[in-house]
Every structure is written in C-alpha cells, then in structure tokens.
C-alpha cells in the first residue's frame, strides 16, 4: 500500500511461510522502513532479501 509505514503483518506472514528468499520493491522511505523492520524481526541473517537494486 502506497505510504505504508508498518510492515509487521507482512513480515509475520513471511516468517510463517519460511521462504527461501524474499524479493520486494518498495520505493523511498517505504523501502527503508521495510528493511529496518525485516532486520528487527531477525530475518536479515536467515532469509536473503532481494530488491530491484540488488538483482
């Protein structure tokens, strides 16, 4: 959702689905918030995160 700041629901769903990797496209501040929350959830070290800028 454009302008979204809280991604906890999405991150909880990701954690429950146990993915091999995650690809996201979140522009600007939304992307920064997602990455911060992804890291705070402890997923950064266990589930690779790819963005339009890393592939």
N, CA, C and O atoms as CSV, one atom per row, in Angstrom:
chain,resi,resn,atom,element,x,y,z
A,1,UNK,N,N,0.857,-1.170,0.000
A,1,UNK,CA,C,0.000,0.000,0.000
A,1,UNK,C,C,0.903,1.233,0.000
A,1,UNK,O,O,1.824,1.330,0.811
A,2,UNK,N,N,0.646,2.151,-0.885
A,2,UNK,CA,C,1.472,3.342,-1.008
A,2,UNK,C,C,1.460,4.147,0.290
A,2,UNK,O,O,0.399,4.461,0.828
A,3,UNK,N,N,2.639,4.472,0.778
A,3,UNK,CA,C,2.763,5.237,2.011
A,3,UNK,C,C,2.780,4.396,3.273
A,3,UNK,O,O,2.838,4.935,4.378
A,4,UNK,N,N,2.731,3.088,3.122
A,4,UNK,CA,C,2.711,2.194,4.282
A,4,UNK,C,C,3.982,2.359,5.104
A,4,UNK,O,O,5.075,2.490,4.553
A,5,UNK,N,N,3.832,2.352,6.423
A,5,UNK,CA,C,4.977,2.511,7.319
A,5,UNK,C,C,5.208,1.293,8.197
A,5,UNK,O,O,6.331,1.054,8.640
A,6,UNK,N,N,4.167,0.527,8.452
A,6,UNK,CA,C,4.265,-0.633,9.335
A,6,UNK,C,C,4.089,-1.906,8.515
A,6,UNK,O,O,3.044,-2.119,7.902
A,7,UNK,N,N,5.114,-2.743,8.509
A,7,UNK,CA,C,5.103,-3.969,7.719
A,7,UNK,C,C,5.082,-5.222,8.594
A,7,UNK,O,O,5.406,-6.308,8.114
A,8,UNK,N,N,4.713,-5.093,9.849
A,8,UNK,CA,C,4.756,-6.236,10.757
A,8,UNK,C,C,3.842,-7.374,10.320
A,8,UNK,O,O,4.214,-8.539,10.460
A,9,UNK,N,N,2.661,-7.071,9.796
A,9,UNK,CA,C,1.755,-8.133,9.341
A,9,UNK,C,C,2.384,-8.909,8.184
A,9,UNK,O,O,2.334,-10.138,8.159
A,10,UNK,N,N,2.967,-8.201,7.241
A,10,UNK,CA,C,3.604,-8.851,6.103
A,10,UNK,C,C,4.823,-9.657,6.540
A,10,UNK,O,O,5.051,-10.758,6.039
A,11,UNK,N,N,5.594,-9.121,7.457
A,11,UNK,CA,C,6.783,-9.814,7.939
A,11,UNK,C,C,6.389,-11.063,8.727
A,11,UNK,O,O,7.071,-12.084,8.636
A,12,UNK,N,N,5.325,-11.002,9.481
A,12,UNK,CA,C,4.832,-12.190,10.196
A,12,UNK,C,C,4.409,-13.272,9.209
A,12,UNK,O,O,4.677,-14.454,9.424
A,13,UNK,N,N,3.750,-12.867,8.132
A,13,UNK,CA,C,3.347,-13.822,7.096
A,13,UNK,C,C,4.571,-14.437,6.430
A,13,UNK,O,O,4.601,-15.639,6.168
A,14,UNK,N,N,5.578,-13.616,6.157
A,14,UNK,CA,C,6.819,-14.129,5.576
A,14,UNK,C,C,7.474,-15.151,6.494
A,14,UNK,O,O,7.874,-16.227,6.050
A,15,UNK,N,N,7.581,-14.821,7.747
A,15,UNK,CA,C,8.213,-15.722,8.710
A,15,UNK,C,C,7.474,-17.063,8.748
A,15,UNK,O,O,8.104,-18.121,8.761
A,16,UNK,N,N,6.150,-17.017,8.765
A,16,UNK,CA,C,5.344,-18.239,8.845
A,16,UNK,C,C,5.473,-19.101,7.588
A,16,UNK,O,O,5.350,-20.324,7.660
A,17,UNK,N,N,5.721,-18.469,6.438
A,17,UNK,CA,C,5.809,-19.236,5.193
A,17,UNK,C,C,7.199,-19.820,4.942
A,17,UNK,O,O,7.372,-20.623,4.025
A,18,UNK,N,N,8.184,-19.430,5.742
A,18,UNK,CA,C,9.543,-19.959,5.665
A,18,UNK,C,C,10.098,-19.935,4.229
A,18,UNK,O,O,10.453,-20.984,3.692
A,19,UNK,N,N,10.174,-18.761,3.612
A,19,UNK,CA,C,10.634,-18.681,2.220
A,19,UNK,C,C,12.138,-18.894,2.097
A,19,UNK,O,O,12.883,-18.728,3.062
A,20,UNK,N,N,12.569,-19.262,0.903
A,20,UNK,CA,C,13.999,-19.392,0.636
A,20,UNK,C,C,14.655,-18.042,0.432
A,20,UNK,O,O,15.857,-17.887,0.647
A,21,UNK,N,N,13.864,-17.065,0.017
A,21,UNK,CA,C,14.327,-15.695,-0.207
A,21,UNK,C,C,13.102,-14.799,-0.346
A,21,UNK,O,O,11.985,-15.281,-0.537
A,22,UNK,N,N,13.324,-13.488,-0.249
A,22,UNK,CA,C,12.245,-12.511,-0.385
A,22,UNK,C,C,12.691,-11.448,-1.386
A,22,UNK,O,O,13.815,-10.953,-1.320
A,23,UNK,N,N,11.790,-11.102,-2.320
A,23,UNK,CA,C,12.032,-10.004,-3.252
A,23,UNK,C,C,10.988,-8.932,-2.988
A,23,UNK,O,O,9.792,-9.225,-2.953
A,24,UNK,N,N,11.428,-7.695,-2.804
A,24,UNK,CA,C,10.498,-6.586,-2.587
A,24,UNK,C,C,10.883,-5.403,-3.462
A,24,UNK,O,O,12.050,-5.205,-3.798
A,25,UNK,N,N,9.879,-4.629,-3.818
A,25,UNK,CA,C,10.104,-3.331,-4.447
A,25,UNK,C,C,9.301,-2.329,-3.647
A,25,UNK,O,O,8.079,-2.258,-3.774
A,26,UNK,N,N,9.977,-1.565,-2.834
A,26,UNK,CA,C,9.363,-0.533,-2.003
A,26,UNK,C,C,10.186,0.731,-2.204
A,26,UNK,O,O,11.330,0.788,-1.753
A,27,UNK,N,N,9.645,1.735,-2.860
A,27,UNK,CA,C,10.417,2.948,-3.122
A,27,UNK,C,C,10.600,3.827,-1.884
A,27,UNK,O,O,9.764,3.845,-0.981
A,28,UNK,N,N,11.705,4.546,-1.870
A,28,UNK,CA,C,11.953,5.581,-0.863
A,28,UNK,C,C,11.856,5.129,0.575
A,28,UNK,O,O,12.396,4.093,0.961
A,29,UNK,N,N,11.153,5.930,1.362
A,29,UNK,CA,C,11.013,5.688,2.792
A,29,UNK,C,C,10.324,4.380,3.112
A,29,UNK,O,O,10.597,3.771,4.147
A,30,UNK,N,N,9.430,3.936,2.234
A,30,UNK,CA,C,8.759,2.659,2.456
A,30,UNK,C,C,9.784,1.525,2.452
A,30,UNK,O,O,9.723,0.619,3.283
A,31,UNK,N,N,10.715,1.585,1.517
A,31,UNK,CA,C,11.753,0.563,1.442
A,31,UNK,C,C,12.654,0.577,2.659
A,31,UNK,O,O,13.024,-0.474,3.181
A,32,UNK,N,N,13.001,1.759,3.104
A,32,UNK,CA,C,13.838,1.889,4.303
A,32,UNK,C,C,13.122,1.297,5.507
A,32,UNK,O,O,13.720,0.551,6.282
A,33,UNK,N,N,11.849,1.623,5.666
A,33,UNK,CA,C,11.078,1.080,6.788
A,33,UNK,C,C,10.976,-0.434,6.708
A,33,UNK,O,O,11.118,-1.118,7.721
A,34,UNK,N,N,10.732,-0.969,5.510
A,34,UNK,CA,C,10.620,-2.418,5.369
A,34,UNK,C,C,11.921,-3.098,5.768
A,34,UNK,O,O,11.909,-4.054,6.544
A,35,UNK,N,N,13.041,-2.615,5.245
A,35,UNK,CA,C,14.335,-3.230,5.544
A,35,UNK,C,C,14.643,-3.150,7.036
A,35,UNK,O,O,15.128,-4.124,7.614
A,36,UNK,N,N,14.376,-2.027,7.660
A,36,UNK,CA,C,14.608,-1.893,9.105
A,36,UNK,C,C,13.773,-2.900,9.881
A,36,UNK,O,O,14.284,-3.573,10.777
A,37,UNK,N,N,12.493,-3.008,9.543
A,37,UNK,CA,C,11.604,-3.921,10.255
A,37,UNK,C,C,11.953,-5.383,9.956
A,37,UNK,O,O,11.842,-6.236,10.837
A,38,UNK,N,N,12.365,-5.673,8.744
A,38,UNK,CA,C,12.809,-7.013,8.354
A,38,UNK,C,C,14.020,-7.407,9.199
A,38,UNK,O,O,14.094,-8.527,9.705
A,39,UNK,N,N,14.950,-6.495,9.345
A,39,UNK,CA,C,16.139,-6.728,10.158
A,39,UNK,C,C,15.773,-6.882,11.631
A,39,UNK,O,O,16.271,-7.791,12.295
A,40,UNK,N,N,14.913,-6.013,12.151
A,40,UNK,CA,C,14.495,-6.090,13.554
A,40,UNK,C,C,13.788,-7.403,13.856
A,40,UNK,O,O,13.845,-7.896,14.983
A,41,UNK,N,N,13.122,-7.968,12.857
A,41,UNK,CA,C,12.422,-9.239,13.038
A,41,UNK,C,C,13.388,-10.422,13.018
A,41,UNK,O,O,12.982,-11.561,13.250
A,42,UNK,N,N,14.664,-10.152,12.742
A,42,UNK,CA,C,15.666,-11.208,12.749
A,42,UNK,C,C,15.724,-12.027,11.469
A,42,UNK,O,O,16.346,-13.089,11.444
A,43,UNK,N,N,15.092,-11.554,10.415
A,43,UNK,CA,C,15.076,-12.312,9.165
A,43,UNK,C,C,16.278,-12.027,8.273
A,43,UNK,O,O,16.603,-12.831,7.399
A,44,UNK,N,N,16.932,-10.912,8.479
A,44,UNK,CA,C,18.015,-10.494,7.593
A,44,UNK,C,C,19.128,-11.540,7.516
A,44,UNK,O,O,19.683,-11.761,6.440
A,45,UNK,N,N,19.454,-12.171,8.605
A,45,UNK,CA,C,20.534,-13.148,8.608
A,45,UNK,C,C,20.123,-14.531,8.147
A,45,UNK,O,O,20.983,-15.358,7.843
A,46,UNK,N,N,18.825,-14.802,8.088
A,46,UNK,CA,C,18.391,-16.156,7.753
A,46,UNK,C,C,17.637,-16.274,6.430
A,46,UNK,O,O,17.616,-17.351,5.835
A,47,UNK,N,N,17.024,-15.203,5.965
A,47,UNK,CA,C,16.270,-15.223,4.705
A,47,UNK,C,C,16.812,-14.109,3.812
A,47,UNK,O,O,16.638,-12.929,4.119
A,48,UNK,N,N,17.472,-14.475,2.705
A,48,UNK,CA,C,18.025,-13.441,1.822
A,48,UNK,C,C,16.946,-12.474,1.333
A,48,UNK,O,O,15.838,-12.882,0.983
A,49,UNK,N,N,17.289,-11.200,1.316
A,49,UNK,CA,C,16.370,-10.156,0.873
A,49,UNK,C,C,16.917,-9.543,-0.408
A,49,UNK,O,O,18.037,-9.033,-0.436
A,50,UNK,N,N,16.118,-9.597,-1.464
A,50,UNK,CA,C,16.496,-9.026,-2.750
A,50,UNK,C,C,15.558,-7.883,-3.091
A,50,UNK,O,O,14.362,-7.931,-2.800
A,51,UNK,N,N,16.115,-6.861,-3.707
A,51,UNK,CA,C,15.319,-5.719,-4.158
A,51,UNK,C,C,15.671,-5.439,-5.614
A,51,UNK,O,O,16.561,-6.080,-6.174
A,52,UNK,N,N,14.991,-4.505,-6.213
A,52,UNK,CA,C,15.291,-4.120,-7.590
A,52,UNK,C,C,16.722,-3.605,-7.716
A,52,UNK,O,O,17.272,-3.560,-8.816
A,53,UNK,N,N,17.316,-3.223,-6.610
A,53,UNK,CA,C,18.663,-2.666,-6.627
A,53,UNK,C,C,19.742,-3.698,-6.336
A,53,UNK,O,O,20.929,-3.391,-6.449
A,54,UNK,N,N,19.352,-4.932,-5.958
A,54,UNK,CA,C,20.343,-5.954,-5.627
A,54,UNK,C,C,20.363,-7.101,-6.619
A,54,UNK,O,O,21.215,-7.983,-6.511
A,55,UNK,N,N,19.448,-7.117,-7.585
A,55,UNK,CA,C,19.438,-8.214,-8.571
A,55,UNK,C,C,19.924,-7.728,-9.909
A,55,UNK,O,O,19.986,-8.505,-10.862
